Amino acid sequence: MFELGNFNYDLNDLFGFNGFNGNADLEETNEGYILTMEVPGIAKENINIELDDDVLTVSIKQDNEEKNENKYLRHEIVSQYNFSRGFQVENADMDNVAAKLQDGILTVLVKKKMTEKALKKTISIE
């Protein structure tokens, strides 16, 4: 019997979508930014994180060669793809960035630069 769900997935394959879309949440706090991104099945060696000119970029390069010649009835596990996504993080402190990968979730903490705020300023009159 024809299954509509499988048909839709096969159309995605036909048009080059690989099922990995990098779902992410970017939260701004007073101290900085917290990026949380789904990266299921991706090893940390395949993830590159860069901060350049207030843009935080997460890139993933997955290049697994087929190790055997199985005769699949259906093969949906993507073995090769490149992915990159950028996020605007204004006033980012390039020296204060940390990343953690746990259970398929990448968390990147970007602190904001500390700016000196004048608590009080006396204005002279000419």
N, C-alpha and C positions, 0 to 999 in steps of 0.2 A: 504494500500500500504506500502511496505517496505521502511523505511527511513534510509539511510546510516548514517546520523549524529547521530541518536539515537542508531544505532548498535555500532558505535565506542564508544559512552559513556558507553554503557552496557558492552563492552569488558573491559574498564577501571575498572568498578565495579567488574567484574569477577576476574581481576588480583590484586585487592586490592587498586587501586588508588582511592582517595576520592575526587578528584577535587580541593583540596587545595594544591598548589605547592609553596607558599611563594615567589612569584616573588619579586626580590629586586634589588636595585641599591646601590652600595657602591662608594662614591666619596671621594677622598683624596684631602684635601686642605693644605695650608701651616700651618694652625692652628690645623688641626685634620682630622677626618673622619665624613662623613654624610651617615648614612644608612637609606634608605627609603624602606619600605617593605609593600606590599599589604596584609592586614589581614581583609578582608571583613567579617562582622558578628561576629568578635571575640571580646569579652569583655576584658578590660584590666586586669581583675582578672585572666584570663586564659592565660596570656602572662608572661613569665619569661625571663628576660634579665640578662646575666652574662658576666663579663669580667674577664678572667683568662689567665694569661701568654700570653698576646697580642692576644687572641682569643675572639671575641665578639660572644656570642651564644644567639640566640633567640629560645626559646622553647614555644610551644603552646600545652596545654592539654585541649581538649574540651570533656566533658563527660556529655551530656544531655540525661537523660532518657526519653523515650517516656511517655508522660503524659496521653495519651488516646489511645484507640485501634481503630483508624480510619481504614477503609478499603480503602487503597490507590490503585488507578489504576496505579500510578507511584510514586515512592518515591525516590527523588534525593537529598534531603537535608540531609547532613551528620550530624549525631548527636554525634558521638564519633570518635575521632582520636587524635593521638599524632604526633607532628611534631617538628623537631629540625634542626637548620641550623647554621653553624659557619662561621665566617668571620675573616680573619687575619687583625689585626690592629696593626702595629708595633709602638713601642715607645708610647703606650697609657698611658694616665694619669688616673689611676684608681679612683682618687678623683675628676675628672672633667668629668662626664658622665651625660647626661640628655636624657630623652625619653618623647615623646608625641604621643598620639593616637588621631587622628581626622579623621572622615569620612572614616574609614576603612584603613587609611594609618598610619603606625607606622614609626616615625622618631626618630632615635637615633643619638645624637651628642657625639662624643668621641674626647676630646682634646688631643693633643700630649703633652708629657712632655717637659717642657721648658729646653733646654740644653744651658749652657753658652758657647757661641762661643767667642773665643779669637779674638778681632778685630785686635790686633797687637802683635807680639811676636818677641823679639830680640833674635837672636841665638848667643851664645858666641862661639868663636873659640878657640880651645885648642892649 
